[in-house]
Structure formats: C-alpha cells, structure tokens
Amino acid sequence: MVPEHPVFQTPGAMIKAAREAKGLSLETLSAETRIPDRLLAAIEIDDFDQLSEALYTRSFLRSCAQSLGLDPGVLIDSYEHMLTEQEPDVPADQTWEEETEVQRIGVMPWSRIGLIVIILAGVALAVWAGISLFGGGAADQPISDPIEQDPTESAGEFDDATSDSLVVRDTVSTATPGDDAIDGPSDDGPVTIDIGGSVVSPDPGELAAVATLPRGGPTLVFDGGETWPLVLRVVLDHRLDIAVGSDGDRQARDVAWPDRAYHGVPEEGVVPGRLYAVGGRHVAYWGAADHLLLKLSQAEGVTVTLNGRPLDIPTRIVGHEWVLDRSRLDP
C-alpha cells in the first residue's frame, strides 16, 4: 500500500517515492504508462519544461497516479501549486527604473499633449472625409441577414483557415447525463471552447451492419502485438477527409486513402489508421493511452465508437479537432 503524500510535496517527489516503494524501475513504469522513460525522469525532478507539450502534463500525471496507486487530484493540485510559486522575482533596481519611467511620462509637457491631440483629431477628420466621399452610398443600402452555412454541406476538404489552429471539446452530450463534456470544458488538456449546435446520432442500421466487426477496446490487438486502453473506431460509408492524432501529437494527422483495397478486418494485427474495406464501407482503428484527436470534413455518413461505445457527432466539430478521452466512457 502506497502511503498518502501531503499536497505540499512536489508531484515529482511523490511519483518517485511511490515508484521506489513499489520496487519499479523507470523502464517498467514507462511500459505501464506508455510515457517515455526520459520524460518520466524529467517528471520525477519536476523539470516539466522537458515535456514535449506542456498542455499534456496533467494527463501524464494522471497516468502515473493510476499506475502507482496515487490520488491523481493530489498530484495535479501539487503541480498547480508549483506553478503559482514560480512567479519571476523582479530586481529592486529594475522596479525603480520602471517607476521612474512612469513618473517621467506623467509629467509630459502640456505643449506635447496638445500637439498629440491635434494630430489625432486631424487623422479622425481625414478618415471621416474618406468614408463620406467613397462609401456614402453604402449607408442607403439595406443590410441583409448573414447566411450561416451548415458545415456538413462542405464535404471533401478541410478549411485550412480554421481547422489547424482549433482544438475543441464539445459540450453537447455524446453519451449520458453526467458526462464531463456536458458540464463544460475541463481545466486540463487541450484548449476548449463551447461549440454548441446539433448532433448526428449513429444510425441503428449502420451499427447493426458493422456488428460483426471488432468493436475496439483494450482487447484489440494491433500490429506488433500492441494493445491500448482507448481504441477509436471510425466507419465511413463514403469517401471524405479524416485526420486523427493521439496522446502527445500536436495536431491530428491526415489519413491517406489506400491505393489498393484491404478487404476485411483481421482479428489480430490491425494496422492503426489503415482503411479496411468491408461491405461497401471503410473502417479504421486507432489506439491511445490518454486521449485522441479526431477531425472530420463532415458528420454525415460517419459512425464513431470509443471502446465500442457509439458517440453522437456534434455538427460544429466538423473541420476542427475533436477531443475524445475517458470522459466519453464514464457511466
């Protein structure tokens, strides 16, 4: 039994103490958590700047806690406490220089202030004159209501202007009441926004048609004998653009359609991201330790399951990266 650790200890110290108490090496803990041992070594000395992506720190701490029998909330609270104590110290002489500068600006001569006011007034007058001269006719035109385009109508290509820089965790129910996604964005993981909108629910006929396929989950054996705690399955009834990422990926990666057809899904040795042809459809699987990112060019004609659990697809995640994690599996 791993002893409780007070919250004022650093997360690295608690993880190292728990690992040594269990007699585990860094390599063994790395194999259990799927976190590279060099990153585990950095975590144990609280050198979180060495992590490949800072926004995944909480996910790594949670994985360590689950493997070592620690309270993930205590680790994350300790990590947050460290962040609040890392405010940079400002030298006294630098503070004095800044205060002196403020005082010097505060006694600006009135003549200079008056000159600035005159210049700004002249600029404003010139802008107003230009609008009156060249855009006066536009004021008489009625303003039409903007047309909001349904994102599901644009299938086949991602909108590069928005899709690459936005990661969303939808607040629409994709499971049952009580799901973390319903209560709002989480305080850890990728940046989240409330996207609202409608959802596309899995078609019962589609689910029945693919019932004989591997559902996906910790028992699914991937190529090389790998298994994963989270398995994403995507079934497509027509060709569209899709991108998927997992765990430490900075963004979802485009999935290439194969030059030749791979008929049927093997019981073992599933190749991650390979599109298998099954009865006029294509199905693909991906595994992850903590979470996955899914980006679709449309929501219609797509069936998404996480560990075999069918998910509603919010229409407004189309063209954006959709976060799929363990919260989707909570009862």
C-alpha positions in Angstrom: 0.0 0.0 0.0 1.5 3.3 -1.1 1.3 5.9 1.8 -0.6 9.1 1.3 1.5 12.1 0.4 0.8 15.7 1.6 -0.2 18.1 -1.1 2.7 20.4 -0.4 5.2 17.9 -1.8 6.1 18.3 -5.4 4.5 15.9 -7.9 7.8 14.5 -9.0 8.9 13.7 -5.4 5.6 11.8 -4.8 5.9 9.8 -8.0 9.5 8.9 -7.4 8.7 7.8 -3.8 5.7 5.7 -4.9 7.7 4.1 -7.7 10.6 3.2 -5.4 8.2 1.9 -2.7 6.7 -0.5 -5.3 10.2 -1.5 -6.4 9.6 -0.4 -10.0 12.2 0.9 -12.4 11.7 3.8 -14.7 11.6 1.4 -17.6 8.8 -0.7 -16.0 6.7 2.4 -15.2 7.3 3.6 -18.8 5.9 0.4 -20.1 2.8 0.6 -17.9 2.0 4.3 -18.6 3.4 4.4 -22.2 5.3 7.5 -21.2 8.9 7.6 -22.5 11.4 6.9 -19.6 13.3 10.2 -20.3 10.1 12.1 -19.7 9.4 10.2 -16.5 12.9 11.1 -15.3 12.1 14.7 -16.0 8.8 14.5 -14.2 10.4 13.0 -11.1 12.7 16.0 -10.8 9.8 18.4 -11.6 11.5 19.5 -14.8 8.2 19.9 -16.7 9.8 22.1 -19.3 11.4 18.9 -20.8 7.9 17.5 -21.7 7.2 17.6 -25.4 3.9 19.5 -24.9 3.1 21.3 -21.6 -0.6 21.1 -22.0 -0.4 17.2 -21.6 1.4 17.4 -18.2 -1.8 16.8 -16.3 -2.5 13.7 -18.5 0.9 12.3 -17.7 0.5 12.9 -14.0 -2.9 11.2 -14.1 -1.4 8.2 -15.9 1.4 7.9 -13.3 -1.1 8.2 -10.4 -3.2 5.3 -11.9 -0.2 3.0 -12.2 1.3 3.8 -8.8 -2.0 3.9 -6.7 -1.7 7.6 -6.0 -4.6 10.2 -5.9 -4.4 12.0 -9.3 -6.1 15.0 -7.7 -3.3 15.4 -5.2 -0.7 15.2 -7.9 -2.4 17.8 -10.0 -3.0 20.1 -7.1 0.6 19.9 -6.2 1.6 20.7 -9.8 -0.8 23.7 -9.8 0.8 24.8 -6.5 4.2 24.7 -8.1 3.0 26.9 -11.0 1.8 29.6 -8.7 5.1 29.7 -6.8 7.2 30.1 -10.0 6.5 33.8 -10.5 9.7 35.5 -11.6 11.5 37.7 -9.0 11.9 41.3 -10.1 15.1 43.0 -9.0 14.7 46.1 -6.9 16.7 48.3 -9.3 14.5 47.2 -12.3 11.4 48.1 -10.3 12.8 51.5 -9.5 13.6 52.1 -13.2 10.1 51.3 -14.2 8.6 53.5 -11.6 10.9 56.3 -12.6 9.8 55.9 -16.2 6.2 56.1 -15.2 6.8 59.3 -13.3 8.7 60.8 -16.2 5.8 60.1 -18.6 3.4 61.5 -16.1 5.0 65.0 -16.3 4.8 65.2 -20.1 4.7 68.9 -21.1 1.2 70.3 -21.9 2.5 71.5 -25.2 3.4 68.0 -26.4 0.0 66.7 -25.2 -1.8 69.4 -27.2 0.2 68.5 -30.3 -0.8 64.9 -30.0 -4.5 65.8 -29.6 -4.3 68.0 -32.8 -2.7 65.2 -34.8 -5.3 62.6 -33.7 -8.1 65.0 -34.5 -6.7 65.5 -38.0 -6.4 61.8 -38.6 -10.0 61.3 -37.5 -11.3 64.1 -39.7 -9.4 62.6 -42.7 -11.0 59.2 -42.1 -14.4 60.6 -41.8 -14.0 62.6 -45.0 -12.8 59.5 -46.9 -15.9 57.5 -45.7 -18.2 60.3 -46.7 -16.6 60.6 -50.2 -16.2 57.0 -51.2 -18.7 55.0 -49.1 -21.7 57.3 -48.7 -23.8 55.2 -51.0 -23.4 52.1 -48.8 -25.3 53.7 -45.9 -28.5 53.7 -48.0 -28.4 50.0 -48.8 -30.4 47.6 -46.7 -28.3 45.2 -44.6 -29.2 41.6 -45.4 -29.1 38.9 -42.8 -25.9 36.8 -43.0 -26.4 33.2 -44.2 -25.0 30.7 -41.9 -23.6 27.7 -43.8 -24.1 24.3 -42.5 -20.6 22.8 -42.0 -21.9 19.4 -43.1 -22.5 20.8 -46.6 -18.8 21.2 -47.4 -17.5 17.6 -47.6 -14.2 16.6 -49.0 -11.8 19.4 -47.9 -10.8 21.0 -44.6 -11.0 24.7 -44.1 -7.3 25.5 -43.5 -8.1 28.9 -42.2 -9.7 27.5 -39.0 -9.2 23.8 -38.7 -5.5 23.6 -38.0 -5.4 26.0 -35.0 -8.5 25.0 -33.0 -9.0 22.0 -30.7 -12.4 21.6 -29.2 -14.1 19.6 -26.5 -17.7 19.7 -27.3 -20.2 20.5 -24.6 -23.0 18.6 -26.4 -23.9 15.3 -24.8 -22.2 12.5 -26.6 -23.0 9.9 -24.0 -25.3 10.0 -21.0 -26.1 12.7 -18.4 -23.2 13.1 -16.0 -20.5 13.0 -18.8 -17.8 15.6 -18.1 -18.3 17.0 -21.5 -21.8 18.2 -20.5 -20.6 20.1 -17.5 -18.3 22.2 -19.6 -14.7 22.4 -20.6 -12.1 20.6 -18.4 -9.4 22.5 -16.6 -6.7 20.3 -18.2 -5.9 19.0 -21.6 -6.2 21.0 -24.9 -7.7 24.4 -25.1 -11.5 24.1 -25.2 -14.5 26.1 -26.3 -18.3 25.7 -26.2 -19.3 24.8 -29.7 -23.0 24.1 -29.2 -25.0 23.1 -32.2 -26.8 19.9 -33.2 -25.6 16.4 -33.2 -25.6 13.5 -35.7 -26.5 10.3 -33.9 -25.3 6.8 -35.0 -27.7 5.1 -37.4 -29.1 1.9 -35.8 -29.0 0.2 -39.2 -25.3 1.2 -39.6 -24.4 -0.2 -36.2 -26.2 -3.4 -37.0 -24.4 -3.7 -40.3 -20.9 -3.5 -38.6 -21.8 -5.5 -35.6 -19.6 -8.4 -36.7 -16.5 -6.1 -36.9 -14.1 -5.8 -33.9 -15.7 -3.2 -31.6 -12.4 -1.8 -30.4 -11.1 -1.6 -26.9 -8.2 -2.8 -24.6 -8.6 -6.3 -26.0 -8.0 -5.4 -29.7 -4.5 -6.4 -30.7 -2.8 -4.0 -33.1 0.1 -4.6 -35.5 3.2 -5.6 -33.4 1.1 -7.0 -30.6 0.2 -3.6 -29.1 -2.9 -3.0 -27.1 -4.3 0.3 -25.9 -6.6 1.5 -23.1 -8.6 3.6 -25.6 -9.5 2.5 -29.1 -11.2 4.7 -31.6 -13.1 3.1 -34.5 -14.4 5.1 -37.4 -16.7 3.7 -40.1 -17.3 5.6 -43.3 -20.0 4.9 -45.9 -18.3 7.2 -48.5 -15.0 8.9 -49.1 -14.3 12.0 -47.1 -11.3 13.7 -45.4 -10.3 12.5 -41.9 -7.4 13.2 -39.6 -6.5 11.5 -36.3 -4.0 12.2 -33.5 -3.3 10.7 -30.1 -1.7 11.5 -26.8 1.4 13.7 -27.4 0.5 14.6 -31.0 0.4 18.4 -31.5 -2.4 18.1 -34.1 -4.4 15.4 -35.9 -2.7 13.9 -39.0 -4.4 13.4 -42.3 -5.4 9.8 -43.1 -4.4 8.7 -46.6 -6.8 6.6 -48.6 -5.1 3.4 -49.8 -4.1 2.8 -53.4 -5.4 -0.7 -53.1 -8.3 -2.2 -51.1 -7.7 -4.1 -47.9 -10.7 -6.4 -47.6 -11.9 -7.4 -44.1 -10.6 -6.5 -40.7 -8.2 -9.1 -39.1 -8.9 -10.4 -35.6 -5.3 -9.5 -34.6 -2.6 -7.4 -36.1 -4.8 -4.4 -37.0 -2.7 -1.7 -38.6 -3.6 1.7 -36.9 -5.1 4.1 -39.4 -5.5 1.6 -42.2 -8.8 1.9 -44.0 -10.2 -1.7 -44.4 -13.0 -2.2 -47.0 -16.0 -4.1 -45.5 -19.3 -4.4 -47.4 -19.1 -1.1 -49.3 -17.8 0.7 -46.2 -14.4 1.6 -44.9 -13.4 1.1 -41.2 -10.2 2.1 -39.4 -8.9 1.8 -35.8 -6.5 3.9 -33.6 -5.2 3.3 -30.1 -4.2 5.8 -27.3 -3.2 5.8 -23.7 -5.0 9.0 -22.7 -6.9 10.7 -25.5 -7.4 11.0 -29.2 -8.0 13.9 -31.6 -10.5 13.4 -34.5 -11.1 15.8 -37.4 -13.8 15.2 -40.0 -14.7 17.1 -43.1 -18.4 16.2 -42.4 -20.5 14.4 -39.9 -23.0 12.6 -42.1 -22.2 9.1 -43.1 -19.7 8.6 -40.3 -20.0 6.2 -37.3 -17.7 6.8 -34.4 -17.1 4.5 -31.4 -14.7 4.7 -28.5 -14.0 1.3 -26.9 -17.1 0.1 -28.7 -19.3 2.9 -27.4 -21.2 4.7 -30.2 -20.8 8.5 -30.0 -23.1 11.3 -31.2 -21.1 13.7 -33.5 -21.7 17.4 -32.9 -22.0 19.1 -36.3 -19.9 22.0 -35.2 -16.8 20.0 -34.7 -16.6 19.5 -38.4 -13.3 20.9 -39.6 -11.9 21.1 -36.1 -10.1 18.7 -33.8 -12.5 16.9 -31.5 -11.0 15.6 -28.2 -12.0 12.0 -27.3 -10.9 10.8 -23.9 -12.0 8.7 -20.9 -14.8 11.1 -20.1 -16.7 9.6 -23.0 -16.7 6.2 -21.3 -18.0 7.4 -17.8 -21.4 5.9 -16.9 
